[in-house]
Amino acid sequence: MSKMSRQIVVDASVAGSAGDTDHPVSVMSRDFLTAILRICHRLVWSEEIKVEWDKHASRFTSSWLATMQSKRKIVVIDIDQGKRDELIELIESAEGWPASWRDAAMKDMLLVSAAWAADGLVASNDDKARKLYARLSDKSPTIGRLVWVNACNSAEDPVQWLEAGARRNSNRQVRAVRYE
């Protein structure tokens, strides 16, 4: 099977976790990033994502990022302000949401906005954000169709998913996430 190159939004939670330790989260995050490079997938990059990565990147991640840049495997995107405004309105109008949920969804809005400008694929170690967006997927089919993978959850086989072409399997879509 030939390798398929996909554009993947990678959250700073993965960048920060991919350290040099033998901790399982660190190892899985490192393996995930290494697989992106090896398989020829591309990193989706916006100015907001760059700021977050600059805050959280480990030594390993900084080196990985330099390699990705040298191989031209970073896709710089511009965020569609109209779609972003719709997302803000959707989050602000979510019924029964405490302020902490709204704040968390707003904080990770950069992932959703970037994914919409690319292949609709998000990798994050933050299951809380994924569950919040799953709650919004009933009101927004475009959110529901996003594929969201936890890079350090072995049950999700994240590296195997990358190796299989980072396909948009329905069971990985945000709308399939159980949030209760």
PyMOL commands that set and color helices and strands:
alter all, ss='L'
color gray80, all
select helices_A, chain A and resi 12-17+24-39+47-56+59-70+81-92+99-107+109-116+127-136+141-144+154-156+158-163+170-172+174-176
alter helices_A, ss='H'
color red, helices_A
select strands_A, chain A and resi 7-10+42-45+74-76+121-123+147-149
alter strands_A, ss='S'
color yellow, strands_A
deselect
rebuild
show_as cartoon
